[in-house]
């Protein structure tokens, strides 16, 4: 009986210490929220199979005092791109496409780098941001307001209003039309400067347009819309019932209002190039997705084959592609994959900041959703950094 008593005593101490750490983290995040620079946010800490901590802080809507909870839905910015990566690997498994397929073998229109017309842009190039397709001023035409008639100049700062007025002029194209306008010589926004000075495959240059282009390539290759494909092969298998790519796909009553760092509400908007940043989900659903991705990294998840997860999250780029003497960062297929062992993605858009990373060596990960952006506010930016630092501190202490 003596060894059992020792074991019970150890477990009691361990549980108490863990709870103390969780309580300490909760208090720290509450203090950061109470500084008043962020309207609402939610955080989660997970292992591949366990949720260690998850909680919402502040408001999903300030005017109505609607709390920010685990069920609060918001758009998550560029973290959305990780679903392009999963979809790509699924399409490869289905033998609909390969990494070295020239995209012009798939597309119904031709995309040619004007400075390197004889060098084909490959699927691999789009998946690693090395295609030479750039985000120029024309990319901002992707942001379309849901209710432009409701805009009132007095509700915003001059800088905010200037950006919003730009959105009111944007027309709602479908994804194919938008891409053709940006990327083919007959397009109304086409310029040679929409492409970089580098040859396809030569240099990493982050591209939202390139990301959306790959999602469209997948649509054509599979014969299924990107929204349907992700629903069938990601959202439904994982039971993500509160997630989708547009307002029609989710319960709008659960959707958060989003805010500029000034505290002014961001008007509702959508992205024509939605695969690069328009996914809408809540912390509850997305934690499920994130844990599945972690399990996939360790070979324990079935929505993709083990080899597909490994290839998707493996560092793909060279020092030459980053133009750097050493690789502090790297990129898989729409997954950041750092030499330190950190894997994930971050995102930001008007009214939102998101972070999703796990440590591949320690089997610990974290997600942060915030319905306030950081643009123009050192205080808001500092608070987001402090939240993440508190999460990292908890992770370190829990080892």
Secondary structure as GFF3:
##gff-version 3
##sequence-region A 1 399
A	DSSP	alpha_helix	2	34	.	.	.	ID=ss1
A	DSSP	beta_strand	40	46	.	.	.	ID=ss2
A	DSSP	beta_strand	51	61	.	.	.	ID=ss3
A	DSSP	beta_strand	66	67	.	.	.	ID=ss4
A	DSSP	beta_strand	73	75	.	.	.	ID=ss5
A	DSSP	three_ten_helix	77	80	.	.	.	ID=ss6
A	DSSP	alpha_helix	81	93	.	.	.	ID=ss7
A	DSSP	three_ten_helix	103	105	.	.	.	ID=ss8
A	DSSP	alpha_helix	123	127	.	.	.	ID=ss9
A	DSSP	three_ten_helix	137	142	.	.	.	ID=ss10
A	DSSP	beta_strand	143	145	.	.	.	ID=ss11
A	DSSP	three_ten_helix	148	150	.	.	.	ID=ss12
A	DSSP	three_ten_helix	153	155	.	.	.	ID=ss13
A	DSSP	alpha_helix	158	168	.	.	.	ID=ss14
A	DSSP	alpha_helix	175	183	.	.	.	ID=ss15
A	DSSP	three_ten_helix	192	194	.	.	.	ID=ss16
A	DSSP	alpha_helix	208	222	.	.	.	ID=ss17
A	DSSP	alpha_helix	226	230	.	.	.	ID=ss18
A	DSSP	pi_helix	231	235	.	.	.	ID=ss19
A	DSSP	alpha_helix	236	238	.	.	.	ID=ss20
A	DSSP	three_ten_helix	247	249	.	.	.	ID=ss21
A	DSSP	three_ten_helix	252	254	.	.	.	ID=ss22
A	DSSP	beta_strand	258	259	.	.	.	ID=ss23
A	DSSP	beta_strand	265	266	.	.	.	ID=ss24
A	DSSP	beta_strand	269	271	.	.	.	ID=ss25
A	DSSP	three_ten_helix	274	276	.	.	.	ID=ss26
A	DSSP	beta_strand	280	282	.	.	.	ID=ss27
A	DSSP	alpha_helix	283	297	.	.	.	ID=ss28
A	DSSP	alpha_helix	306	313	.	.	.	ID=ss29
A	DSSP	alpha_helix	319	322	.	.	.	ID=ss30
A	DSSP	beta_strand	336	337	.	.	.	ID=ss31
A	DSSP	beta_strand	342	349	.	.	.	ID=ss32
A	DSSP	beta_strand	352	359	.	.	.	ID=ss33
A	DSSP	beta_strand	364	370	.	.	.	ID=ss34
A	DSSP	alpha_helix	378	397	.	.	.	ID=ss35
###
